[in-house]
Amino acid sequence: MKVLLDLNVLLDVVQNRVPHYRDSAGVVSRARTGEIQALIPAHAVTTLHYVLAKAAGQSKADQTVDWLLAHFEIAAVGKDVFRRARELGLPDFEDAVVASLAEAAQCAHVITRNEADFTGSPVPAVSPTAFLVLIAAARIKAEPGITD
C-alpha cells in the first residue's frame, strides 16, 4: 500500500512528541521495513532540516535528512501539483499541496494527525492510529490466524 506522510507525523518521530510518538513511529517503522510504501513531500525534507538544525544542531539535521533519503521516496512538487492544489479549495494551501501530491502519486491515504484539514481531499486522510488499525485489520483479513 502506498501512502503519503504529512510533516506532522515525521515531526512526531524526530522530535519524540508525546503522546503522538508511538503511533507515528509505528507508521514510519512499517515504511522503513517495506510493509508499506511511504512517500514524503519534498517540502517536508527542507522543513525538517530547518526545524532540527534550530533545535538539535546542523549535524542532527543532516543525519536526519540522510536517513529520510535512505528510507523514503520523495514526492516532488511541480507546477501541475500546485495547480491541482489550488483547484482543491482546501483552506490551507500546504495541506492542498500534500493532498495533490498524494493524488498524483496514486496513494491510498494521507497519514496525518490533522484529518479535518483534509476534508475535500481526493485522497482520504487518516491518523497514524487509525492507519495502524486499518493495516492490522487488512493483514488479519488477508491471512486468517494472524494476530497483532
C-alpha positions as CSV (number, residue, x, y, z in Angstrom):
1,M,0.0,0.0,0.0
2,K,1.3,3.4,-0.9
3,V,0.7,6.4,1.4
4,L,2.0,9.9,1.8
5,L,3.2,11.0,5.3
6,D,2.3,14.5,6.4
7,L,5.0,16.6,8.0
8,N,3.4,16.4,11.5
9,V,3.9,12.6,11.5
10,L,7.6,12.9,10.8
11,L,7.9,15.7,13.4
12,D,6.3,13.4,16.0
13,V,9.0,10.9,15.4
14,V,12.1,13.0,15.1
15,Q,11.1,15.3,18.0
16,N,9.7,12.4,20.1
17,R,6.4,14.3,20.6
18,V,4.4,12.6,23.3
19,P,1.6,11.3,23.1
20,H,1.8,11.1,19.3
21,Y,5.2,9.5,19.0
22,R,4.2,5.8,19.4
23,D,1.7,5.6,16.6
24,S,3.6,7.9,14.2
25,A,6.7,5.8,14.9
26,G,4.7,2.7,14.1
27,V,3.8,4.0,10.7
28,V,7.4,5.2,10.0
29,S,8.7,1.8,11.1
30,R,6.4,-0.1,8.7
31,A,7.5,2.2,5.9
32,R,11.2,1.6,6.8
33,T,10.8,-2.2,6.8
34,G,8.8,-2.1,3.5
35,E,5.5,-3.3,4.9
36,I,4.0,-0.1,3.3
37,Q,5.4,2.3,0.7
38,A,5.6,5.7,2.2
39,L,6.3,8.9,0.3
40,I,7.1,12.2,1.9
41,P,6.5,15.7,0.4
42,A,9.7,17.4,-0.9
43,H,8.9,20.4,1.2
44,A,8.9,18.3,4.4
45,V,12.6,17.5,3.9
46,T,13.6,21.1,3.9
47,T,11.3,22.0,6.8
48,L,12.5,19.1,8.9
49,H,16.1,20.1,8.3
50,Y,15.4,23.7,9.3
51,V,13.5,22.7,12.5
52,L,16.1,20.2,13.5
53,A,19.0,22.5,12.8
54,K,17.5,25.1,15.2
55,A,16.5,22.6,17.9
56,A,19.3,19.9,17.8
57,G,22.1,21.3,15.6
58,Q,23.3,21.1,12.0
59,S,24.8,17.6,12.4
60,K,21.5,16.1,13.7
61,A,19.6,17.8,10.9
62,D,22.0,16.5,8.2
63,Q,21.8,13.0,9.7
64,T,18.0,13.0,9.7
65,V,17.8,14.2,6.1
66,D,20.3,11.4,5.0
67,W,18.1,8.9,6.9
68,L,14.9,10.1,5.2
69,L,16.5,9.9,1.8
70,A,17.7,6.4,2.5
71,H,14.2,5.1,3.6
72,F,11.6,7.1,1.8
73,E,10.6,8.2,-1.7
74,I,10.2,11.9,-2.1
75,A,7.1,13.2,-3.8
76,A,8.3,16.1,-6.0
77,V,6.2,19.2,-6.4
78,G,5.9,20.7,-9.8
79,K,3.6,23.2,-11.5
80,D,0.8,20.7,-12.1
81,V,0.8,19.7,-8.4
82,F,0.5,23.4,-7.4
83,R,-2.3,24.0,-9.9
84,R,-4.2,21.0,-8.7
85,A,-3.7,22.1,-5.1
86,R,-5.3,25.5,-6.0
87,E,-8.2,23.7,-7.6
88,L,-8.9,21.6,-4.5
89,G,-10.1,24.6,-2.5
90,L,-8.8,23.3,0.9
91,P,-8.4,26.2,3.4
92,D,-4.7,25.6,3.9
93,F,-2.5,25.7,0.8
94,E,0.2,23.4,2.2
95,D,-2.4,20.8,3.0
96,A,-3.8,21.1,-0.5
97,V,-0.3,20.5,-1.9
98,V,0.0,17.4,0.2
99,A,-3.4,16.2,-1.0
100,S,-2.4,16.9,-4.6
101,L,0.9,15.1,-4.2
102,A,-0.9,12.1,-2.8
103,E,-3.3,12.1,-5.7
104,A,-0.6,12.4,-8.3
105,A,1.4,9.6,-6.7
106,Q,-1.8,7.4,-6.5
107,C,-1.5,7.0,-2.8
108,A,-4.3,5.2,-0.9
109,H,-4.1,7.6,2.1
110,V,-2.5,10.7,3.5
111,I,-1.3,9.9,7.0
112,T,-1.8,13.0,9.2
113,R,-2.8,14.0,12.7
114,N,-4.9,16.8,11.1
115,E,-7.5,14.8,9.3
116,A,-10.1,17.6,9.4
117,D,-7.7,19.8,7.4
118,F,-8.1,17.4,4.5
119,T,-11.8,17.5,4.2
120,G,-12.4,17.6,0.5
121,S,-9.1,15.9,-0.3
122,P,-9.2,13.5,-3.3
123,V,-7.2,11.1,-1.1
124,P,-8.6,10.1,2.2
125,A,-6.7,11.3,5.3
126,V,-6.3,9.1,8.3
127,S,-4.5,9.5,11.6
128,P,-1.4,7.3,12.4
129,T,-3.5,5.5,15.0
130,A,-6.4,4.8,12.5
131,F,-3.9,3.7,9.8
132,L,-2.3,1.2,12.1
133,V,-5.7,-0.3,12.9
134,L,-6.5,-0.3,9.2
135,I,-3.4,-2.2,8.1
136,A,-3.7,-4.6,11.0
137,A,-7.2,-5.4,10.0
138,A,-6.2,-5.8,6.4
139,R,-3.4,-8.2,7.4
140,I,-5.7,-10.3,9.6
141,K,-8.3,-10.4,6.8
142,A,-5.7,-11.5,4.2
143,E,-4.1,-14.1,6.5
144,P,-6.6,-15.6,8.9
145,G,-4.9,-16.8,12.0
146,I,-2.5,-13.8,12.2
147,T,-2.9,-11.7,15.3
148,D,-1.3,-8.4,16.3
